């Protein structure tokens, strides 16, 4: 069972340093400075939010799902998870989670995987890999820089024999995760446009991202 930690009650939308509303199916990116807290909110429930992190001043250092799972000894991310880079450094810490199920194994949907899984009629549907590419190109990166990601709020049970299945999400409207940055990071989000499996309840919806500055005295 995941041990949920409640958010700081003094942290409100009114005192956030940044407040972003991200439309259904759209990408977003922004820098989270060391000590800042980022909240990723599933505003309407059952919405997968594909997310990547890069070191802000060196994009070659980026999120590693393998290192994150190995360091935690767990297949999912949740409260207390240290988000680990491919250099073995802690990028962020998850400090709050009101949902309790976040995948980091199933990756991002793509036109190619949609075609294989759902048929040629889905080949030209918008996908998370497209969103990621559109967003990382703004920062001088290419598709070679898109690595396996976190799928916040995506429910992917793993059976004892290692099989994975994407099933109905369990997140409710307003569920969120909060992460504190341990270094300056670029956060890249694809608000998942998938309509062929239940990761978004077959109905992609808008999400919200808020960022708060560090509390004085909390950053060494």
Secondary structure, 3 states (H helix, E strand, C coil): CCCCCCCCCCCCHHHCCEEEEECCCCEEEEEECCCCEEEEEECCCCCCEEEEEEECCEEEEEECHHHHHHHHCCCECCCCCEEEECCCCEEEEEEEECCCCCECCCCCCCHHHHHHHHCHHHCCCCCHHHHHHHHHHCCCCCHHHCCCCEEECCCEEECCCCCEEECCCCCCCCEEEEEEECCCEEEEEEECCCCCCHHHCCCCCCEEEEEECCCCCCCC
